[in-house]
Amino acid sequence: MIKKIKFDQFTIFKELTVDFFPGINVFIGTNGTGKTHILKAVYAAADITKTKKNFADKILGVYMPSELQLGRLIYRKPGSSEGAVAITRKLNGGNATLRMSFSNHAKRSDSAKIIGINKWCSEPIESVYIPVKEMLANAPGFNSMVTYRELHFEEIYVDIVNRALTPLLKGNVDGDRRRILEILQNAMKGKVRVKKEEFFLRNKQGNLEFSLLAEGIRKLGLLWMLIQNGTLLSGSLLLWDEPEANLNPKLLQSIVEILLELQRMGVQILVATHDYVFLKELDLQAKATDSIAFHSLYRVPEQQTVAIETTDKYLDIHPNAIAETFTDLYNRDVERAIGRK
């Protein structure tokens, strides 16, 4: 389980510490407050526990700064400066902290100072990052293309295709996964099949290739594959950037139901969202025993930095840019209606 992340002069953060809940962690805030930056840093740290890739190289792969210069990930200000990112996780035998520090003059990954890597990687974490853009429709030949050609793709896109193409687990599907797969099957009106790296939705019409499906249905299909192949099991980590993107609000009920079930299975979840329906569905469906944290990111103009407020209660989220926007929309609608009388 990821317990905490601390940024110091990293990307848009002067200084920021986030304490994570073991269940669902929801990040809200206006554009440019760093929600995706947090998810990417956590994912990079989790991914290397299995791949054993250099942490600085993975950070560069998921953030993709210009010319892959590490120093460009330092908080921008005049003069020389140094920054760091540190992530703490819970192990069977205690805690482990992975820390990377570097200067704004660093051009290569080997310029970074990394400590705690051996203990950090002693227990692998199964992790998956679902980006805003759906990738399964582009899966055929995608891995070969990025392997042999110089293309400007963040590694999260390559990784999600690989996760989806992971072969299925042997044996019968357990009760928890079967329940989630039934929710997905009802929402998609079918099951997902793979043939030669191409994904299909199999239903009464036959096998429909993903390129002909709505992007929201493809997202549900991706979840199907990750649950079927065992990527999302107890102890794993799911990071999802804007699950509401290109999804009909009605389907968010199913998405939230699935996330709550995964959390009850022991999956730790980090979600970044701009969607009121998603938040309200989570508020309405959650049980008292569910582990849910709402992290509200906001800018502090006078300090030129980003701050955070965390609560486990929906009504206590502050500031809540999403609710404020919908309240303003409602008030304007009422004012217009009154003005017509």
QUIRAHU-V631064 format. One record per residue. N is the residue number from 0. RES is the residue in three letters. SS is DSSP state (H for helix, E for strand, - for the rest). PHI is phi in degrees with one decimal (* if undefined). OMEGA is omega in whole degrees, 0 to 359 (999 if undefined). Layout:
n=N res=RES ss=SS phi=PHI omega=OMEGA
n=N res=RES ss=SS phi=PHI omega=OMEGA
This chain:
n=0 res=MET ss=- phi=* omega=175
n=1 res=ILE ss=E phi=-80.9 omega=184
n=2 res=LYS ss=E phi=-100.7 omega=188
n=3 res=LYS ss=E phi=-160.4 omega=170
n=4 res=ILE ss=E phi=-133.9 omega=181
n=5 res=LYS ss=E phi=-129.9 omega=177
n=6 res=PHE ss=E phi=-108.1 omega=175
n=7 res=ASP ss=E phi=-136.3 omega=181
n=8 res=GLN ss=E phi=57.0 omega=183
n=9 res=PHE ss=E phi=-118.0 omega=184
n=10 res=THR ss=- phi=46.6 omega=183
n=11 res=ILE ss=- phi=-92.0 omega=185
n=12 res=PHE ss=E phi=-97.7 omega=169
n=13 res=LYS ss=E phi=-68.5 omega=177
n=14 res=GLU ss=E phi=-158.7 omega=182
n=15 res=LEU ss=E phi=-153.2 omega=175
n=16 res=THR ss=E phi=-123.9 omega=179
n=17 res=VAL ss=E phi=-120.8 omega=174
n=18 res=ASP ss=E phi=-100.5 omega=186
n=19 res=PHE ss=- phi=-96.7 omega=170
n=20 res=PHE ss=- phi=-83.3 omega=179
n=21 res=PRO ss=- phi=-72.2 omega=181
n=22 res=GLY ss=- phi=-99.0 omega=183
n=23 res=ILE ss=E phi=-97.6 omega=177
n=24 res=ASN ss=E phi=-116.5 omega=184
n=25 res=VAL ss=E phi=-106.5 omega=180
n=26 res=PHE ss=E phi=-106.5 omega=176
n=27 res=ILE ss=E phi=-125.7 omega=181
n=28 res=GLY ss=- phi=151.7 omega=179
n=29 res=THR ss=- phi=-67.0 omega=177
n=30 res=ASN ss=- phi=-57.5 omega=176
n=31 res=GLY ss=- phi=85.7 omega=178
n=32 res=THR ss=- phi=-100.9 omega=169
n=33 res=GLY ss=- phi=95.9 omega=181
n=34 res=LYS ss=H phi=-60.2 omega=181
n=35 res=THR ss=H phi=-65.9 omega=179
n=36 res=HIS ss=H phi=-60.3 omega=179
n=37 res=ILE ss=H phi=-66.3 omega=180
n=38 res=LEU ss=H phi=-60.2 omega=182
n=39 res=LYS ss=H phi=-65.6 omega=180
n=40 res=ALA ss=H phi=-64.5 omega=179
n=41 res=VAL ss=H phi=-64.3 omega=180
n=42 res=TYR ss=H phi=-62.4 omega=180
n=43 res=ALA ss=H phi=-56.9 omega=181
n=44 res=ALA ss=H phi=-67.7 omega=180
n=45 res=ALA ss=H phi=-70.3 omega=184
n=46 res=ASP ss=H phi=-61.7 omega=184
n=47 res=ILE ss=H phi=-71.5 omega=176
n=48 res=THR ss=H phi=-66.9 omega=178
n=49 res=LYS ss=H phi=-104.2 omega=184
n=50 res=THR ss=H phi=-81.5 omega=184
n=51 res=LYS ss=- phi=62.7 omega=178
n=52 res=LYS ss=- phi=-70.4 omega=176
n=53 res=ASN ss=- phi=-57.9 omega=185
n=54 res=PHE ss=H phi=-60.1 omega=180
n=55 res=ALA ss=H phi=-65.0 omega=178
n=56 res=ASP ss=H phi=-64.1 omega=180
n=57 res=LYS ss=H phi=-68.5 omega=176
n=58 res=ILE ss=H phi=-58.6 omega=178
n=59 res=LEU ss=H phi=-63.2 omega=182
n=60 res=GLY ss=H phi=-67.5 omega=182
n=61 res=VAL ss=H phi=-90.0 omega=179
n=62 res=TYR ss=H phi=-95.5 omega=178
n=63 res=MET ss=- phi=53.3 omega=175
n=64 res=PRO ss=- phi=-67.3 omega=182
n=65 res=SER ss=H phi=-55.6 omega=179
n=66 res=GLU ss=H phi=56.9 omega=179
n=67 res=LEU ss=H phi=52.4 omega=177
n=68 res=GLN ss=- phi=-88.4 omega=185
n=69 res=LEU ss=H phi=-59.1 omega=183
n=70 res=GLY ss=H phi=-61.4 omega=179
n=71 res=ARG ss=H phi=-73.2 omega=176
n=72 res=LEU ss=H phi=-90.3 omega=175
n=73 res=ILE ss=E phi=-78.1 omega=175
n=74 res=TYR ss=- phi=-53.0 omega=188
n=75 res=ARG ss=- phi=-78.4 omega=174
n=76 res=LYS ss=- phi=-160.7 omega=182
n=77 res=PRO ss=- phi=-62.5 omega=175
n=78 res=GLY ss=- phi=84.8 omega=180
n=79 res=SER ss=- phi=-82.9 omega=179
n=80 res=SER ss=- phi=-156.7 omega=177
n=81 res=GLU ss=E phi=-124.8 omega=179
n=82 res=GLY ss=E phi=-138.1 omega=181
n=83 res=ALA ss=E phi=-157.0 omega=171
n=84 res=VAL ss=E phi=-135.5 omega=181
n=85 res=ALA ss=E phi=-132.6 omega=182
n=86 res=ILE ss=E phi=-123.2 omega=179
n=87 res=THR ss=E phi=-114.5 omega=178
n=88 res=ARG ss=E phi=-129.0 omega=177
n=89 res=LYS ss=E phi=-93.1 omega=176
n=90 res=LEU ss=E phi=-110.2 omega=176
n=91 res=ASN ss=- phi=-62.1 omega=181
n=92 res=GLY ss=- phi=-109.3 omega=180
n=93 res=GLY ss=E phi=127.4 omega=181
n=94 res=ASN ss=E phi=-116.4 omega=174
n=95 res=ALA ss=E phi=-137.2 omega=178
n=96 res=THR ss=E phi=-124.4 omega=176
n=97 res=LEU ss=E phi=-105.8 omega=183
n=98 res=ARG ss=E phi=-130.6 omega=176
n=99 res=MET ss=E phi=-128.2 omega=177
n=100 res=SER ss=E phi=-129.5 omega=182
n=101 res=PHE ss=E phi=-165.7 omega=181
n=102 res=SER ss=E phi=-105.2 omega=179
n=103 res=ASN ss=- phi=-75.1 omega=175
n=104 res=HIS ss=- phi=-94.6 omega=182
n=105 res=ALA ss=- phi=-67.4 omega=179
n=106 res=LYS ss=- phi=-106.7 omega=183
n=107 res=ARG ss=- phi=-123.0 omega=182
n=108 res=SER ss=H phi=-65.1 omega=181
n=109 res=ASP ss=H phi=-75.5 omega=174
n=110 res=SER ss=H phi=-80.4 omega=183
n=111 res=ALA ss=- phi=-80.2 omega=174
n=112 res=LYS ss=E phi=-102.6 omega=184
n=113 res=ILE ss=E phi=-119.6 omega=179
n=114 res=ILE ss=E phi=-126.4 omega=177
n=115 res=GLY ss=- phi=85.0 omega=189
n=116 res=ILE ss=H phi=-68.2 omega=184
n=117 res=ASN ss=H phi=-65.8 omega=179
n=118 res=LYS ss=H phi=-67.5 omega=180
n=119 res=TRP ss=H phi=-58.7 omega=184
n=120 res=CYS ss=- phi=-91.4 omega=183
n=121 res=SER ss=- phi=-68.8 omega=177
n=122 res=GLU ss=- phi=-128.9 omega=183
n=123 res=PRO ss=- phi=-62.5 omega=175
n=124 res=ILE ss=- phi=-113.3 omega=173
n=125 res=GLU ss=- phi=-81.5 omega=185
n=126 res=SER ss=E phi=-132.3 omega=177
n=127 res=VAL ss=E phi=-146.7 omega=178
n=128 res=TYR ss=E phi=-114.7 omega=177
n=129 res=ILE ss=E phi=-98.9 omega=181
n=130 res=PRO ss=- phi=-77.8 omega=180
n=131 res=VAL ss=- phi=-62.3 omega=182
n=132 res=LYS ss=- phi=-80.6 omega=178
n=133 res=GLU ss=- phi=-75.9 omega=188
n=134 res=MET ss=- phi=-116.9 omega=188
n=135 res=LEU ss=H phi=-65.6 omega=177
n=136 res=ALA ss=H phi=-66.4 omega=181
n=137 res=ASN ss=H phi=-102.3 omega=187
n=138 res=ALA ss=- phi=-64.9 omega=184
n=139 res=PRO ss=- phi=-57.4 omega=177
n=140 res=GLY ss=- phi=79.3 omega=185
n=141 res=PHE ss=H phi=-64.6 omega=181
n=142 res=ASN ss=H phi=-62.3 omega=178
n=143 res=SER ss=H phi=-63.0 omega=182
n=144 res=MET ss=H phi=-64.3 omega=183
n=145 res=VAL ss=H phi=-75.2 omega=178
n=146 res=THR ss=H phi=-74.2 omega=188
n=147 res=TYR ss=H phi=-108.8 omega=180
n=148 res=ARG ss=- phi=-131.1 omega=176
n=149 res=GLU ss=- phi=-80.7 omega=182
n=150 res=LEU ss=- phi=-124.8 omega=184
n=151 res=HIS ss=- phi=-90.7 omega=177
n=152 res=PHE ss=- phi=-120.9 omega=173
n=153 res=GLU ss=- phi=-63.6 omega=184
n=154 res=GLU ss=H phi=-63.6 omega=180
n=155 res=ILE ss=H phi=-60.5 omega=180
n=156 res=TYR ss=H phi=-74.0 omega=176
n=157 res=VAL ss=H phi=-65.3 omega=184
n=158 res=ASP ss=H phi=-64.1 omega=184
n=159 res=ILE ss=H phi=-68.9 omega=176
n=160 res=VAL ss=H phi=-65.2 omega=179
n=161 res=ASN ss=H phi=-63.2 omega=179
n=162 res=ARG ss=H phi=-62.4 omega=182
n=163 res=ALA ss=H phi=-67.6 omega=181
n=164 res=LEU ss=- phi=-88.1 omega=177
n=165 res=THR ss=- phi=-60.4 omega=181
n=166 res=PRO ss=- phi=-59.3 omega=181
n=167 res=LEU ss=- phi=-67.5 omega=175
n=168 res=LEU ss=- phi=-68.7 omega=175
n=169 res=LYS ss=- phi=-77.3 omega=175
n=170 res=GLY ss=- phi=87.9 omega=182
n=171 res=ASN ss=- phi=-77.1 omega=177
n=172 res=VAL ss=- phi=-77.4 omega=182
n=173 res=ASP ss=- phi=-71.3 omega=186
n=174 res=GLY ss=H phi=-61.0 omega=181
n=175 res=ASP ss=H phi=-63.3 omega=180
n=176 res=ARG ss=H phi=-68.1 omega=180
n=177 res=ARG ss=H phi=-62.1 omega=180
n=178 res=ARG ss=H phi=-64.2 omega=180
n=179 res=ILE ss=H phi=-69.2 omega=179
n=180 res=LEU ss=H phi=-63.1 omega=177
n=181 res=GLU ss=H phi=-65.9 omega=176
n=182 res=ILE ss=H phi=-61.4 omega=181
n=183 res=LEU ss=H phi=-66.1 omega=181
n=184 res=GLN ss=H phi=-61.7 omega=179
n=185 res=ASN ss=H phi=-66.7 omega=181
n=186 res=ALA ss=H phi=-71.7 omega=182
n=187 res=MET ss=H phi=-86.4 omega=186
n=188 res=LYS ss=- phi=61.5 omega=179
n=189 res=GLY ss=- phi=170.6 omega=178
n=190 res=LYS ss=E phi=-124.0 omega=183
n=191 res=VAL ss=E phi=-98.8 omega=176
n=192 res=ARG ss=E phi=-129.0 omega=180
n=193 res=VAL ss=E phi=-125.1 omega=176
n=194 res=LYS ss=E phi=-141.4 omega=179
n=195 res=LYS ss=- phi=52.2 omega=178
n=196 res=GLU ss=- phi=68.3 omega=178
n=197 res=GLU ss=E phi=-107.2 omega=184
n=198 res=PHE ss=E phi=-98.5 omega=180
n=199 res=PHE ss=E phi=-132.1 omega=169
n=200 res=LEU ss=E phi=-100.7 omega=182
n=201 res=ARG ss=E phi=-96.6 omega=178
n=202 res=ASN ss=E phi=-142.9 omega=183
n=203 res=LYS ss=- phi=-63.8 omega=179
n=204 res=GLN ss=- phi=-83.6 omega=184
n=205 res=GLY ss=E phi=113.6 omega=178
n=206 res=ASN ss=E phi=-98.4 omega=180
n=207 res=LEU ss=E phi=-98.7 omega=180
n=208 res=GLU ss=E phi=-65.7 omega=185
n=209 res=PHE ss=H phi=-61.2 omega=181
n=210 res=SER ss=H phi=-63.9 omega=180
n=211 res=LEU ss=H phi=-99.8 omega=183
n=212 res=LEU ss=- phi=-98.6 omega=173
n=213 res=ALA ss=- phi=-63.5 omega=185
n=214 res=GLU ss=H phi=-61.8 omega=178
n=215 res=GLY ss=H phi=-62.5 omega=178
n=216 res=ILE ss=H phi=-67.1 omega=178
n=217 res=ARG ss=H phi=-62.1 omega=179
n=218 res=LYS ss=H phi=-63.3 omega=176
n=219 res=LEU ss=H phi=-64.1 omega=177
n=220 res=GLY ss=H phi=-63.2 omega=177
n=221 res=LEU ss=H phi=-63.7 omega=177
n=222 res=LEU ss=H phi=-58.6 omega=178
n=223 res=TRP ss=H phi=-54.4 omega=182
n=224 res=MET ss=H phi=-64.5 omega=183
n=225 res=LEU ss=H phi=-66.3 omega=178
n=226 res=ILE ss=H phi=-81.7 omega=179
n=227 res=GLN ss=H phi=-63.1 omega=185
n=228 res=ASN ss=- phi=-88.8 omega=173
n=229 res=GLY ss=- phi=82.0 omega=176
n=230 res=THR ss=- phi=-64.9 omega=180
n=231 res=LEU ss=- phi=-102.5 omega=176
n=232 res=LEU ss=- phi=-128.9 omega=178
n=233 res=SER ss=- phi=-54.8 omega=181
n=234 res=GLY ss=- phi=92.7 omega=180
n=235 res=SER ss=- phi=-88.3 omega=185
n=236 res=LEU ss=E phi=-127.9 omega=177
n=237 res=LEU ss=E phi=-114.7 omega=175
n=238 res=LEU ss=E phi=-119.9 omega=187
n=239 res=TRP ss=E phi=-133.4 omega=181
n=240 res=ASP ss=E phi=-95.5 omega=178
n=241 res=GLU ss=- phi=54.4 omega=178
n=242 res=PRO ss=- phi=-60.9 omega=182
n=243 res=GLU ss=- phi=-77.4 omega=185
n=244 res=ALA ss=- phi=-61.2 omega=179
n=245 res=ASN ss=- phi=58.4 omega=180
n=246 res=LEU ss=- phi=-119.7 omega=175
n=247 res=ASN ss=- phi=-60.0 omega=182
n=248 res=PRO ss=H phi=-52.1 omega=180
n=249 res=LYS ss=H phi=-61.6 omega=181
n=250 res=LEU ss=H phi=-75.8 omega=178
n=251 res=LEU ss=H phi=-63.8 omega=176
n=252 res=GLN ss=H phi=-60.2 omega=179
n=253 res=SER ss=H phi=-69.2 omega=180
n=254 res=ILE ss=H phi=-60.6 omega=180
n=255 res=VAL ss=H phi=-65.0 omega=177
n=256 res=GLU ss=H phi=-59.2 omega=180
n=257 res=ILE ss=H phi=-67.6 omega=180
n=258 res=LEU ss=H phi=-61.7 omega=178
n=259 res=LEU ss=H phi=-65.6 omega=178
n=260 res=GLU ss=H phi=-65.1 omega=178
n=261 res=LEU ss=H phi=-62.2 omega=178
n=262 res=GLN ss=H phi=-61.9 omega=179
n=263 res=ARG ss=H phi=-70.0 omega=176
n=264 res=MET ss=H phi=-75.8 omega=182
n=265 res=GLY ss=- phi=107.4 omega=175
n=266 res=VAL ss=- phi=-89.0 omega=174
n=267 res=GLN ss=E phi=-86.9 omega=189
n=268 res=ILE ss=E phi=-129.7 omega=173
n=269 res=LEU ss=E phi=-121.1 omega=183
n=270 res=VAL ss=E phi=-127.7 omega=172
n=271 res=ALA ss=E phi=-109.1 omega=185
n=272 res=THR ss=- phi=-144.5 omega=172
n=273 res=HIS ss=- phi=-119.4 omega=195
n=274 res=ASP ss=- phi=-107.0 omega=179
n=275 res=TYR ss=H phi=-67.2 omega=181
n=276 res=VAL ss=H phi=-61.5 omega=179
n=277 res=PHE ss=H phi=-59.2 omega=181
n=278 res=LEU ss=H phi=-61.4 omega=182
n=279 res=LYS ss=H phi=-68.9 omega=176
n=280 res=GLU ss=H phi=-61.3 omega=179
n=281 res=LEU ss=H phi=-64.4 omega=179
n=282 res=ASP ss=H phi=-64.2 omega=183
n=283 res=LEU ss=H phi=-76.4 omega=185
n=284 res=GLN ss=H phi=-88.9 omega=186
n=285 res=ALA ss=- phi=-67.2 omega=174
n=286 res=LYS ss=- phi=-97.3 omega=181
n=287 res=ALA ss=- phi=-61.0 omega=182
n=288 res=THR ss=- phi=-84.5 omega=180
n=289 res=ASP ss=- phi=-73.6 omega=180
n=290 res=SER ss=- phi=-99.4 omega=184
n=291 res=ILE ss=E phi=-134.5 omega=176
n=292 res=ALA ss=E phi=-124.6 omega=175
n=293 res=PHE ss=E phi=-107.8 omega=181
n=294 res=HIS ss=E phi=-108.2 omega=181
n=295 res=SER ss=E phi=-101.5 omega=179
n=296 res=LEU ss=E phi=-96.9 omega=181
n=297 res=TYR ss=E phi=-151.7 omega=180
n=298 res=ARG ss=E phi=-86.9 omega=174
n=299 res=VAL ss=E phi=-112.0 omega=189
n=300 res=PRO ss=H phi=-55.6 omega=184
n=301 res=GLU ss=H phi=-66.1 omega=178
n=302 res=GLN ss=H phi=-102.7 omega=181
n=303 res=GLN ss=- phi=51.7 omega=180
n=304 res=THR ss=E phi=-148.2 omega=179
n=305 res=VAL ss=E phi=-112.3 omega=177
n=306 res=ALA ss=E phi=-119.3 omega=184
n=307 res=ILE ss=E phi=-141.2 omega=172
n=308 res=GLU ss=E phi=-127.6 omega=183
n=309 res=THR ss=E phi=-122.3 omega=177
n=310 res=THR ss=E phi=-146.4 omega=176
n=311 res=ASP ss=- phi=-101.7 omega=180
n=312 res=LYS ss=- phi=-121.3 omega=182
n=313 res=TYR ss=H phi=-56.9 omega=183
n=314 res=LEU ss=H phi=-68.0 omega=181
n=315 res=ASP ss=H phi=-96.5 omega=178
n=316 res=ILE ss=- phi=-63.4 omega=179
n=317 res=HIS ss=- phi=-157.0 omega=352
n=318 res=PRO ss=- phi=-72.5 omega=180
n=319 res=ASN ss=- phi=-121.7 omega=183
n=320 res=ALA ss=H phi=-62.1 omega=181
n=321 res=ILE ss=H phi=-69.1 omega=181
n=322 res=ALA ss=H phi=-63.9 omega=180
n=323 res=GLU ss=H phi=-62.2 omega=180
n=324 res=THR ss=H phi=-66.0 omega=181
n=325 res=PHE ss=H phi=-71.3 omega=175
n=326 res=THR ss=H phi=-66.0 omega=178
n=327 res=ASP ss=H phi=-63.1 omega=179
n=328 res=LEU ss=H phi=-62.4 omega=180
n=329 res=TYR ss=H phi=-63.9 omega=181
n=330 res=ASN ss=H phi=-62.6 omega=179
n=331 res=ARG ss=H phi=-65.9 omega=179
n=332 res=ASP ss=H phi=-66.2 omega=178
n=333 res=VAL ss=H phi=-64.1 omega=180
n=334 res=GLU ss=H phi=-61.1 omega=178
n=335 res=ARG ss=H phi=-65.1 omega=180
n=336 res=ALA ss=H phi=-64.2 omega=179
n=337 res=ILE ss=H phi=-67.0 omega=182
n=338 res=GLY ss=H phi=-66.7 omega=181
n=339 res=ARG ss=- phi=-79.5 omega=184
n=340 res=LYS ss=- phi=-79.9 omega=999
